[in-house]
């Protein structure tokens, strides 16, 4: 069985691919692949292993020998799924590989924003501590998270893990109803919970119902001190509206690990705003990148190969 990895570099240089190698007769690895190169590189492959490379209908139709696509991620939006189904190409993804890593990153952002770490770091770098009339700086009002109310959108494995970690810090945790399904969901809607939220953390997929879930109207419902964290998908928040609210003192802090376009080659207002004295954190979509999480992707992909060879259906 011939398998080709199109973008192995996306897993990092320290990942052991031997669990996949052990399950195929030949594994060819390419660090990077442009979409227009995919058909040529997969010409002799029975299995395509891909993270973010786009596999279009045209590409898939040019590969009569391709039988399986293993996606090294949860999202499959880079695959023309309709064409894959029509051609009988099975697509298997991986899930829950980065739960601990992303939950940890979410808590890091929450605690850093609560401590006004971005602001105090700027002060220290500017020499303000050196010139302080006494032993500490206290110009930025911090927040103790104990007894504060954390509202989470997304009660899946990741959102639930964040909730448990937050409870360990003594926080009260509520989960909002699934966006778009509020009428049939027993949980309160985000609109109902927003005025009570000291921290709002998003762990939902990007769908029509969640695009710009936190927009100007939702920001108006939040307390001016609320901390907002998006480790879900770019576009779940209206970044410009959130930045405006932060600048105007209508939002207590903003932390994002994702942007609508990644990498942001044409820039983004949030990146430009990092130079301003704002309680703002932007990380480069790296909440998931712990070595353990990246190796788990390989192991889960190996499991997918085993299941496919055994004829198990996709769950």
RODO-2510 file (C-alpha; in nm, 4 decimals, decimal comma):
residues 315
     n   res          X          Y          Z
     1     x     0,0000     0,0000     0,0000
     2     x     0,1570     0,3274    -0,1170
     3     x     0,0977     0,6336     0,1026
     4     x     0,2069     0,9926     0,0529
     5     x     0,2216     1,2673     0,3153
     6     x     0,1774     1,6040     0,1442
     7     x     0,2646     1,8436     0,4277
     8     x     0,4673     1,6556     0,6874
     9     x     0,6348     1,9754     0,8107
    10     x     0,3018     2,0867     0,9572
    11     x     0,3520     1,8254     1,2306
    12     x     0,6936     1,9581     1,3292
    13     x     1,0431     1,8079     1,2980
    14     x     1,0306     1,6060     1,6205
    15     x     0,7376     1,3784     1,5363
    16     x     0,7939     1,0058     1,4865
    17     x     0,6114     0,8823     1,1759
    18     x     0,7018     0,5170     1,2300
    19     x     0,3488     0,4174     1,3430
    20     x     0,2287     0,5152     0,9945
    21     x     0,5321     0,3658     0,8184
    22     x     0,4667     0,0326     0,9917
    23     x     0,1228     0,0103     0,8301
    24     x     0,2088     0,0817     0,4663
    25     x     0,4446    -0,0736     0,2153
    26     x     0,5932     0,2623     0,1195
    27     x     0,5616     0,6064     0,2739
    28     x     0,6726     0,9141     0,0798
    29     x     0,6910     1,2406     0,2727
    30     x     0,6858     1,5932     0,1364
    31     x     0,7374     1,8793     0,3802
    32     x     0,5217     2,1231     0,1825
    33     x     0,2916     2,0850    -0,1164
    34     x     0,1063     2,3485    -0,3150
    35     x    -0,2447     2,2525    -0,4203
    36     x    -0,1436     2,2417    -0,7858
    37     x     0,1319     1,9885    -0,7034
    38     x    -0,0970     1,7454    -0,5220
    39     x    -0,2162     1,5427    -0,8212
    40     x     0,1372     1,4759    -0,9422
    41     x     0,2642     1,3779    -0,5994
    42     x    -0,0318     1,1483    -0,5357
    43     x    -0,0246     0,9858    -0,8797
    44     x     0,0837     0,6440    -0,7493
    45     x    -0,0703     0,6707    -0,4024
    46     x    -0,3472     0,4582    -0,2617
    47     x    -0,3519     0,6705     0,0550
    48     x    -0,3129     1,0466     0,0779
    49     x    -0,2133     1,1869     0,4178
    50     x    -0,2742     1,5581     0,4419
    51     x    -0,3159     1,8339     0,6965
    52     x    -0,4079     2,1603     0,5218
    53     x    -0,3314     2,1049     0,1530
    54     x    -0,6464     2,1633    -0,0528
    55     x    -0,7622     1,8611    -0,2509
    56     x    -1,0061     1,9897    -0,5128
    57     x    -1,2532     1,7989    -0,7261
    58     x    -1,0166     1,8324    -1,0213
    59     x    -0,7302     1,6847    -0,8197
    60     x    -0,9341     1,3923    -0,6899
    61     x    -1,0732     1,3118    -1,0345
    62     x    -0,7155     1,2847    -1,1628
    63     x    -0,6315     1,0107    -0,9100
    64     x    -0,8106     0,6870    -1,0034
    65     x    -0,5907     0,4840    -0,7686
    66     x    -0,6622     0,6906    -0,4583
    67     x    -0,8770     0,5039    -0,2073
    68     x    -0,8260     0,6812     0,1259
    69     x    -0,7512     1,0311     0,2517
    70     x    -0,6234     1,0557     0,6081
    71     x    -0,6566     1,4101     0,7384
    72     x    -0,4048     1,5044     1,0083
    73     x    -0,6624     1,7283     1,1760
    74     x    -1,0264     1,7396     1,2780
    75     x    -1,1470     1,9757     1,0047
    76     x    -1,1982     1,8390     0,6531
    77     x    -1,2900     2,1665     0,4839
    78     x    -0,9778     2,1430     0,2639
    79     x    -1,1153     1,8274     0,0995
    80     x    -1,3901     1,8307    -0,1649
    81     x    -1,5975     1,5851     0,0357
    82     x    -1,8786     1,5602    -0,2181
    83     x    -1,6372     1,4572    -0,4929
    84     x    -1,4579     1,2142    -0,2599
    85     x    -1,7893     1,0429    -0,1816
    86     x    -1,8824     1,0297    -0,5496
    87     x    -1,5496     0,8688    -0,6371
    88     x    -1,5631     0,6243    -0,3471
    89     x    -1,2615     0,7764    -0,1722
    90     x    -1,2948     0,7374     0,2023
    91     x    -1,1941     1,0328     0,4227
    92     x    -1,0902     0,9804     0,7836
    93     x    -0,9899     1,2590     1,0217
    94     x    -0,8591     1,2697     1,3786
    95     x    -1,0206     1,4255     1,6827
    96     x    -0,9441     1,5033     2,0468
    97     x    -0,5675     1,4875     1,9898
    98     x    -0,5046     1,8365     2,1307
    99     x    -0,7564     1,8558     2,4145
   100     x    -0,5027     1,8914     2,6948
   101     x    -0,2817     2,1271     2,4954
   102     x    -0,5613     2,3636     2,3866
   103     x    -0,7265     2,3603     2,7286
   104     x    -0,3938     2,4508     2,8874
   105     x    -0,3448     2,7337     2,6368
   106     x    -0,6951     2,8627     2,7056
   107     x    -0,6254     2,8769     3,0777
   108     x    -0,2911     3,0474     3,0096
   109     x    -0,4719     3,3211     2,8185
   110     x    -0,7424     3,3540     3,0811
   111     x    -0,4975     3,3890     3,3690
   112     x    -0,2659     3,6225     3,1767
   113     x    -0,5513     3,8537     3,0816
   114     x    -0,6890     3,8444     3,4362
   115     x    -0,3455     3,9489     3,5653
   116     x    -0,3199     4,2178     3,2930
   117     x     0,0058     4,0525     3,1940
   118     x     0,0234     4,2114     2,8456
   119     x     0,0034     4,5577     3,0026
   120     x     0,2494     4,4929     3,2844
   121     x     0,4991     4,3348     3,0452
   122     x     0,4899     4,6500     2,8334
   123     x     0,5442     4,8595     3,1469
   124     x     0,8461     4,6535     3,2536
   125     x     0,9951     4,6658     2,9043
   126     x     0,9518     5,0444     2,9012
   127     x     1,1447     5,0781     3,2298
   128     x     0,8476     5,1924     3,4368
   129     x     0,9276     4,9470     3,7178
   130     x     1,2819     5,0854     3,7372
   131     x     1,1387     5,4322     3,7925
   132     x     0,8593     5,3315     4,0320
   133     x     0,8497     5,5285     4,3614
   134     x     0,7852     5,2007     4,5489
   135     x     0,8444     4,8276     4,5089
   136     x     0,5679     4,7330     4,2622
   137     x     0,3474     4,8555     3,9815
   138     x    -0,0292     4,8497     4,0221
   139     x    -0,1635     5,0756     3,7514
   140     x    -0,3770     4,8077     3,5868
   141     x    -0,6647     4,6587     3,7840
   142     x    -0,6288     4,2783     3,7938
   143     x    -0,8951     4,0110     3,8404
   144     x    -0,8980     3,7116     4,0742
   145     x    -1,0666     3,4329     3,8825
   146     x    -1,1864     3,2537     4,1966
   147     x    -1,5656     3,2879     4,2279
   148     x    -1,5832     3,4495     3,8834
   149     x    -1,8312     3,3255     3,6248
   150     x    -1,6893     3,1511     3,3171
   151     x    -1,9296     3,1076     3,0274
   152     x    -1,8249     2,8519     2,7660
   153     x    -1,9683     2,8056     2,4190
   154     x    -1,9120     2,4427     2,3230
   155     x    -1,9594     2,1591     2,5706
   156     x    -1,7667     1,8991     2,3771
   157     x    -1,4497     1,7338     2,4976
   158     x    -1,2456     2,0539     2,4782
   159     x    -1,4991     2,2903     2,6325
   160     x    -1,5672     2,0403     2,9093
   161     x    -1,1942     2,0075     2,9845
   162     x    -1,1590     2,3859     3,0101
   163     x    -1,4585     2,3913     3,2432
   164     x    -1,3031     2,1329     3,4735
   165     x    -0,9720     2,3199     3,4856
   166     x    -1,1524     2,6442     3,5612
   167     x    -1,3438     2,4800     3,8436
   168     x    -1,0075     2,3854     3,9906
   169     x    -0,9413     2,7592     4,0189
   170     x    -1,2716     2,8047     4,1995
   171     x    -1,4633     2,9469     3,9045
   172     x    -1,8350     2,9042     3,8421
   173     x    -1,8881     2,7500     3,4990
   174     x    -2,1903     2,7674     3,2690
   175     x    -2,2313     2,6271     2,9195
   176     x    -2,4341     2,8127     2,6606
   177     x    -2,6869     2,6445     2,4339
   178     x    -2,5611     2,5330     2,0954
   179     x    -2,5778     2,8371     1,8659
   180     x    -2,8602     2,7997     1,6174
   181     x    -3,0358     2,5352     1,8301
   182     x    -3,1372     2,7474     2,1278
   183     x    -3,5079     2,6638     2,0892
   184     x    -3,4462     2,2922     2,1430
   185     x    -3,1606     2,3235     2,3942
   186     x    -3,2295     2,3215     2,7674
   187     x    -2,9220     2,5325     2,8407
   188     x    -2,9453     2,9122     2,8491
   189     x    -2,8525     3,0948     2,5309
   190     x    -2,5308     3,2931     2,5058
   191     x    -2,7392     3,6091     2,4874
   192     x    -2,8922     3,5211     2,8257
   193     x    -2,5599     3,4319     2,9886
   194     x    -2,3511     3,7145     2,8422
   195     x    -2,4430     3,9835     3,1012
   196     x    -2,3300     3,7475     3,3819
   197     x    -1,9999     3,6440     3,2225
   198     x    -1,6723     3,7509     3,3786
   199     x    -1,4927     3,5366     3,1206
   200     x    -1,6300     3,4121     2,7891
   201     x    -1,4393     3,1274     2,6203
   202     x    -1,5293     2,9915     2,2771
   203     x    -1,4802     2,6241     2,1840
   204     x    -1,7245     2,5755     1,8966
   205     x    -1,6783     2,5048     1,5256
   206     x    -1,7149     2,7784     1,2669
   207     x    -2,0573     2,7374     1,1072
   208     x    -2,3234     2,9673     0,9677
   209     x    -2,4688     2,9802     1,3189
   210     x    -2,1394     3,0703     1,4891
   211     x    -1,9860     3,3100     1,2359
   212     x    -1,9429     3,6431     1,4206
   213     x    -2,1169     3,4890     1,7210
   214     x    -1,9580     3,7648     1,9254
   215     x    -2,0462     4,0735     1,7257
   216     x    -2,1281     4,4309     1,8216
   217     x    -2,4702     4,3319     1,9544
   218     x    -2,3243     4,0564     2,1754
   219     x    -2,0467     4,2864     2,2964
   220     x    -2,3144     4,5276     2,4153
   221     x    -2,4486     4,2509     2,6401
   222     x    -2,1119     4,1824     2,8053
   223     x    -1,9802     4,3619     3,1097
   224     x    -1,7014     4,6121     3,0326
   225     x    -1,4676     4,3979     3,2463
   226     x    -1,5377     4,0684     3,0658
   227     x    -1,2412     3,8726     2,9283
   228     x    -1,3014     3,7164     2,5863
   229     x    -1,0985     3,4187     2,4611
   230     x    -1,1199     3,2592     2,1179
   231     x    -0,9224     2,9376     2,0780
   232     x    -1,1852     2,7987     1,8399
   233     x    -1,1798     2,9300     1,4835
   234     x    -1,1141     3,2662     1,3259
   235     x    -1,4412     3,4317     1,2326
   236     x    -1,6325     3,3083     1,5371
   237     x    -1,5802     3,6617     1,6669
   238     x    -1,5963     3,9892     1,4792
   239     x    -1,2329     4,0799     1,5443
   240     x    -1,2672     4,4449     1,4450
   241     x    -1,5716     4,4967     1,6668
   242     x    -1,3925     4,3279     1,9572
   243     x    -1,0832     4,5420     1,9047
   244     x    -1,2938     4,8566     1,8989
   245     x    -1,4619     4,7512     2,2244
   246     x    -1,1239     4,6826     2,3852
   247     x    -0,9900     5,0215     2,2819
   248     x    -1,3026     5,1939     2,4111
   249     x    -1,2974     5,0198     2,7501
   250     x    -1,6078     4,8114     2,6737
   251     x    -1,4137     4,4833     2,6990
   252     x    -1,1737     4,3864     2,9756
   253     x    -0,9363     4,1725     2,7731
   254     x    -0,9106     3,9817     2,4479
   255     x    -0,7119     3,6676     2,3712
   256     x    -0,7155     3,4956     2,0315
   257     x    -0,5209     3,2006     1,8960
   258     x    -0,6932     3,1999     1,5566
   259     x    -0,7622     3,4432     1,2732
   260     x    -0,9904     3,4127     0,9691
   261     x    -0,6921     3,3871     0,7303
   262     x    -0,3832     3,1934     0,8408
   263     x    -0,1059     3,2752     0,8076
   264     x    -0,2122     3,6429     0,7991
   265     x     0,0181     3,7396     0,5122
   266     x    -0,1707     4,0624     0,4479
   267     x    -0,1704     4,1565     0,8153
   268     x    -0,4637     4,1935     1,0516
   269     x    -0,5872     4,4759     1,2778
   270     x    -0,5264     4,2660     1,5910
   271     x    -0,1609     4,2183     1,4991
   272     x    -0,1152     4,5907     1,4481
   273     x    -0,2869     4,6588     1,7820
   274     x    -0,0294     4,4542     1,9753
   275     x     0,1891     4,7648     1,9877
   276     x    -0,0852     4,9551     2,1720
   277     x    -0,1319     4,9598     2,5523
   278     x    -0,4145     4,7054     2,5449
   279     x    -0,4959     4,3922     2,7439
   280     x    -0,4577     4,1903     2,4270
   281     x    -0,2948     3,8555     2,3466
   282     x    -0,2572     3,7057     1,9991
   283     x    -0,0882     3,3691     1,9561
   284     x    -0,0108     3,2076     1,6164
   285     x    -0,2623     2,9204     1,6156
   286     x    -0,0285     2,7231     1,8374
   287     x    -0,2578     2,6203     2,1219
   288     x    -0,2498     2,2650     1,9849
   289     x     0,1246     2,2215     1,9267
   290     x     0,2497     2,0357     2,2325
   291     x     0,4753     1,7432     2,1286
   292     x     0,2302     1,5017     2,2892
   293     x    -0,0606     1,6353     2,0830
   294     x     0,1335     1,6233     1,7571
   295     x     0,2492     1,2680     1,8203
   296     x    -0,1073     1,1714     1,9071
   297     x    -0,2126     1,2812     1,5577
   298     x     0,0281     1,0251     1,4116
   299     x    -0,1000     0,7517     1,6408
   300     x    -0,4641     0,8282     1,5605
   301     x    -0,3829     0,8309     1,1894
   302     x    -0,2220     0,4886     1,2277
   303     x    -0,5427     0,3741     1,3987
   304     x    -0,7394     0,5094     1,1013
   305     x    -0,5234     0,3047     0,8645
   306     x    -0,5834    -0,0085     1,0741
   307     x    -0,9588     0,0520     1,0803
   308     x    -0,9738     0,1154     0,7050
   309     x    -0,7774    -0,1995     0,6249
   310     x    -1,0060    -0,3953     0,8554
   311     x    -1,3079    -0,2623     0,6703
   312     x    -1,4486    -0,0761     0,9684
   313     x    -1,6929     0,1971     0,8733
   314     x    -1,6304     0,5598     0,9608
   315     x    -1,8066     0,6417     1,2890
***
